[in-house]
Amino acid sequence: MGALLMGLAAVPYGIVKPEVFTGLSYTLVYPLAYAVLVSSALCYGLINYAASLTSATIVTAFWPLQVPVTTIESYFVFGNLPSLLEYVGALFIMCGLITVCYAKYLQEQKENKRVGYGKIQDEEEEE
């Protein structure tokens, strides 16, 4: 679904500036395909590994961090300073991430209070 929405988002841009999509050199196709496939494979591999270690909620919540991390790496690798809009976007992403993690923490605390220590006592009594 996400790939479909990204493709649909590119359609108006392609209508306004079609030379962006038709002006690519054939020498760019192989490095671009390699970068896309390797980064996607690495990303999905790391996501699966992280999902095996923690809950899916936390893994999904950290997914948007790709944008700020890429922007920071762009600064160190290419020397590109982030724009004000990129700083604001990174701030919103981090605030959303903190909100999701805090909500998950509160949910776990609420479940622990509901169960209490009775579950541990019941297990000890069965032995």
Buried (B, 14 or more C-beta within 10 A) or exposed (E): EEEEEEEEEEEEEEEEEEEEEEEEEEEEEEEEEEEEEEEEEEEEEEBEEBEEEEEEEBBEBBEBEEEBEEBEEBEEEEEEEBEEEBEEBBEEBEEEBEEBBEEBEEEEEEEEEEEEEEEEEEEEEEE
